[in-house]
């Protein structure tokens, strides 16, 4: 009985490796997006805290023009940074979607070759069973002919 050998085994192996690489790239882009979203959340939280702190200082009737100007400059820089990080988050989302699409495509390509392998294996098993049955039929015929000669 010969051993099953898939003629596209090297292609299947290559596609499996590519699929693994695409999965790793996708996970990496997810991680980058998560880091940027946390950064954005932190900046928005700081912005809210500064806004709340600004209102409390005015309620105490303290009027320091330099402190107010510094606070406004800080708020403006926070808003700019938030807008910048929002753009980075959006770009990271786009990259993540592209990486996911590439991963899905690689998985489909690998699955196509895997299906071919399964079909080839099924055909191999059918052929092996047929050969085995032919061999058994030949043996039965030989036994019958021998028993006819003896009798």
C-alpha positions, 0 to 999 in steps of 0.5 A, a space after each residue: 500500500 503506497 503512502 498518500 502524497 499530495 502534489 500541492 503539499 508545498 503550496 499548502 505549507 506556503 499558504 499556511 505560513 502566509 496565513 500565519 503572517 497575516 494573522 500576526 500583522 492583524 493582531 499587531 494592527 489591533 494592538 496599535 489601535 488599542 494603544 491609540 484609543 487608550 491614549 485618546 481616552 486619556 487625553 479626553 479625560 485630562 481635557 475634561 479634568 482641566 475644564 472642570 478645574 478651570 470652572 472651580 478656580 473662577 468660582 473662588 474669585 481668583 483672577 490671575 491673568 497669567 494662570 488663565 492664559 496658561 490654562 487656555 494655552 494648555 487646553 488649546 494644545 490638548 485639543 490639538 493633540 486630541 485631534 491629532 490622535 483622533 486622526 491617528 486612530 482613524 488611520 489605524 482603523 483603516 490599516 486594521 481593516 486592510 490587515 483583516 481583509 488580507 488575513 481573510 483572503 490568505 485564509 480563503 486561499 489556504 482553505 482552497 488548497 486544504 479542500 483540494 488536499 481533502 478531495 485528493 485524499 478521498 480519491 486516494 482512499 477510494 483507489 486504495 480500496 478498489 485495488 484492495 478489492 481487486 486483489 481480494 477478487 484475484 485471490 478468491 478466483 485463484 482459490 476457486 480455480 485451485 479447488 476446481 483442479 483438486 476436485 
